[in-house]
């Protein structure tokens, strides 16, 4: 969790544009196999410590997403929960794919997802932007 927090905070502080910070976080997670879904899944022996770290990660991601909306680079219908969920799916990958292929697909999937998140004329996905709270509610049952 701390590696993801550091990645998000460094990207936020070092990148000029929010979309670049978001891209750096998404690709960094994909390359390192870091799964931000753990921030919303909770539970475990150190649940309170993990919860505080998860809250910190979510806060930074929400700030990056809000800034991306404000600069007009991130689609308005993309929420921080969408980012967490999609990165989690990309990182978890397909269990039937050989490791070398999986790594290549993970990086490519991250870049394709980012392209789809960029604001441009495109059909909107079904439903509203997914918040982290809604994702957590759905994940925890």
Buried (B, 14 or more C-beta within 10 A) or exposed (E): BEEBBEBBBBBBEEBEEBBBBBBBBBBBBBEEEBBBBBBBBBEEEEEEEBBEBBEBBBBBBBBBBBBBBEEEBBBEBBBBBBBBBBBBBBBEBEEEEEEEEBBEBBBEBBBEBBEEBBBEEEEEEEEEBBBBEBBBEEBEE
